[in-house]
Amino acid sequence: MKIKEVRELTTSELKEKLYSLKEKLFELRRKKAVGALERGEEVIGVRKDIARINMVLRERELEEAK
């Protein structure tokens, strides 16, 4: 997910996406723990998507505070 795509989403859509990504990250970590995860780089991609969403949410929060 590119930053441009993240910025186009509404705040409520971002929160929903964040929740689903956190669930996906949990599942990936569980698979990694039992040795069923084939592509370890998928965890990194999900973590980066979560960080992008958190960054945009924080930017919007700061804009509203002004």
N, C-alpha and C positions, 0 to 999 in steps of 0.2 A: 504494500500500500504506500503510495507516494504522498508526500506532504501536501501536494496540491489537492489530491483527493480528500485528504483529511480535513483541510480547510473549507471544502465545499459542503461538508455535512453540518447539520444543525447540532446544537448542544445536546439535545435529547438523543439524537442518532449516535453521537459520539459516545455518550454514556452507555448506550446499549451495546455498541461495538466493543467498548472497553470491557464490559462484563463478559461478552462472549469470548474475547481474546484471553481473558484471565482464566476462563474455564478451559479453553484449548491448551493454554500453557500448563495448567494443572495436569491434564490428560497426557501431554507430551512428557512431562517430568515423571509421571507415574510409569509410562512405558519405558522411559530411559532407565528407571530404577530396576525394572524387572528384565531389562535387556531386550525388549521387543521393538525398540526404536531403531529404524534403519538409517534415517537421515537426521543426524544430530544438529545440522545447521538450521533445521526448521525451528528449533527452540530459539535460536538467535534472532531469526526473522520475526517471530511473534513478540519477543521482548522489545525489539526495535519499534514495532507497530504500536505496542503499548506506550512506549516512551513518546512517540510522536503525538499520540492522542492526548496524553497527559500534558504535553507541552502546549498544544493548542487550547485545551481546556483552561490551563493556567493563564495563557495570554488573554483569553476572553474574560476571565475572572478579574484580571488586572485592569482591563479596559472599562469594565463596569464600575470599578472602584473609583475611577477618575471623575 
